Amino acid sequence: MELTSDEIVSRLSDGRLDIGLFSANAVHDGIETYPFIDNRLCVVVRADAPLARRPTTHFANVLQHSLIGLESDSTLMHLLHRQKEDRQLHVSIQVRGFDVVCRFVQAGLGIGVLPTGSASLYAQSMGLKVVELTDDWAEYTLLLGTRSRDTLNAPSRLLFQSLLQSAAGGHRS
């Protein structure tokens, strides 16, 4: 289930979720947390786009283009809207899922902003370029959280352990 970080924390707090992954920026008082993934946001563009010639860029350069964005209530879109300051964010299309963002970018309908690890998976097979955002806020940590590790049922405990082990192995999403 895909939810915003705040929704995940809320559901962990009231027991509707046993385990969740959420941004370290979300207020998560009362939740046991473990670092899961450090990542950076990037811009996904067609190989023939002007931004494709750069290895990195600032978010200000993104604001000059039509953006293929995730749904408006997504954590990522909330973050992008906070960073636009007094400038306009031109979101031409909103979709659900990183793969769909990349498909629309591939079709030439705009550019996307996604986590670098995830974007790289799609970009290679779709002939897209990944341009890393250099803004400080574009680097973030995802946390693995639960209300109480001790009260997890057996299947949830196994999943939790597996996720912790993948995080310890330096896995990036």
C-alpha positions in Angstrom: 0.0 0.0 0.0 1.4 3.4 -1.0 0.7 6.2 1.5 2.3 9.5 2.5 4.9 9.4 5.3 2.5 11.2 7.6 -0.3 8.6 6.9 2.2 5.7 7.5 3.2 7.2 10.9 -0.4 7.7 11.8 -1.3 4.2 10.9 1.7 2.8 12.8 0.7 4.9 15.9 -2.9 3.6 16.0 -2.1 0.0 15.1 -3.5 -0.1 11.6 0.0 -0.9 10.3 2.6 -3.2 11.8 5.6 -2.0 9.7 6.2 1.1 7.5 8.8 2.9 5.5 8.6 6.7 5.7 10.7 9.8 5.4 12.8 10.8 8.4 11.3 14.3 8.0 7.9 13.0 9.2 7.1 13.5 12.9 7.3 10.0 14.3 7.2 10.3 18.1 6.4 7.0 19.7 7.6 4.9 16.8 10.6 2.6 16.9 12.7 3.6 13.9 15.7 2.2 12.1 17.7 3.8 9.2 16.7 2.1 6.0 17.9 3.9 2.9 19.8 7.1 2.2 18.9 8.4 -1.2 19.0 11.6 -3.3 16.3 12.9 -5.7 17.1 13.3 -9.3 15.5 14.6 -12.5 14.5 12.0 -15.1 14.7 13.3 -18.7 14.7 12.0 -22.3 18.2 11.5 -23.7 17.6 14.4 -26.2 16.5 16.9 -23.5 18.8 19.9 -22.8 19.1 18.8 -19.1 20.4 15.4 -20.2 23.8 17.0 -21.0 24.4 17.7 -17.3 25.3 15.2 -14.6 23.7 17.4 -12.0 21.4 20.4 -11.7 19.6 22.6 -9.2 15.9 22.4 -8.6 15.5 25.9 -10.0 16.3 24.5 -13.4 13.4 22.0 -13.0 10.9 24.8 -12.5 11.5 25.9 -16.1 9.9 22.6 -17.4 6.6 20.8 -17.4 6.7 18.2 -14.6 5.2 14.7 -14.6 4.4 14.4 -11.0 3.1 11.8 -8.6 -0.4 12.3 -7.1 -0.8 15.6 -5.2 -1.0 13.9 -1.8 2.3 12.0 -2.2 5.2 12.8 0.1 7.4 13.7 -2.8 5.0 16.2 -4.3 4.5 17.9 -0.9 8.3 18.2 -0.7 8.6 19.7 -4.2 5.9 22.2 -3.5 7.7 23.3 -0.3 10.9 23.8 -2.3 9.5 25.9 -5.1 9.4 29.0 -2.7 7.7 31.8 -4.6 8.1 30.3 -8.0 5.6 28.2 -9.9 5.8 24.4 -10.2 4.4 23.4 -13.6 2.9 20.0 -13.0 1.3 19.0 -16.3 0.3 15.5 -15.4 0.0 13.6 -12.1 0.3 9.8 -12.0 0.6 7.0 -9.5 4.0 5.2 -9.5 7.6 5.9 -10.5 7.3 3.6 -13.6 4.4 5.7 -14.9 6.3 8.9 -14.4 9.2 7.4 -16.5 6.8 6.3 -19.2 5.4 9.8 -19.6 8.9 11.3 -19.7 9.8 8.7 -22.3 6.8 9.8 -24.4 8.2 13.4 -24.3 5.4 14.8 -22.1 7.7 16.4 -19.5 10.4 15.6 -16.9 10.1 13.8 -13.6 11.7 14.1 -10.1 12.2 10.7 -8.4 14.6 9.0 -6.0 17.8 8.3 -7.8 17.9 4.5 -7.0 14.4 3.9 -8.3 14.8 6.2 -11.3 18.0 4.4 -12.4 16.1 1.1 -12.6 13.6 2.5 -15.1 15.8 5.0 -16.9 18.2 2.4 -18.3 15.6 0.2 -19.9 13.7 3.2 -21.3 16.6 5.2 -22.7 16.2 8.0 -20.2 18.9 10.1 -18.4 19.1 10.6 -14.7 20.4 14.1 -13.6 21.1 14.3 -9.9 19.6 17.3 -7.9 22.4 19.1 -6.0 20.1 20.9 -3.6 20.7 20.0 0.1 17.1 19.1 0.7 17.2 16.6 -2.2 19.1 14.1 0.0 16.9 12.2 2.4 16.6 9.1 4.6 13.8 6.6 4.7 13.2 5.0 8.1 11.8 1.5 8.8 9.4 1.9 11.7 7.1 -0.1 13.9 5.2 0.6 17.1 7.0 -2.1 18.9 9.3 -4.7 17.5 8.5 -7.0 20.4 4.8 -7.2 19.6 5.1 -8.1 15.9 3.5 -11.4 15.0 5.8 -14.1 13.4 5.3 -13.1 9.7 5.7 -9.4 10.4 8.8 -10.1 12.5 10.3 -12.1 9.6 9.6 -9.3 7.1 10.9 -6.7 9.6 14.2 -8.7 10.0 14.5 -9.2 6.2 14.1 -5.4 5.7 16.6 -4.6 8.4 19.1 -7.0 6.8 18.6 -5.5 3.3 19.2 -2.0 4.9 22.4 -3.2 6.6 23.6 -4.5 3.2 23.6 -1.0 1.8 20.7 -1.6 -0.5 19.3 1.5 -2.2 15.8 1.9 -3.7 
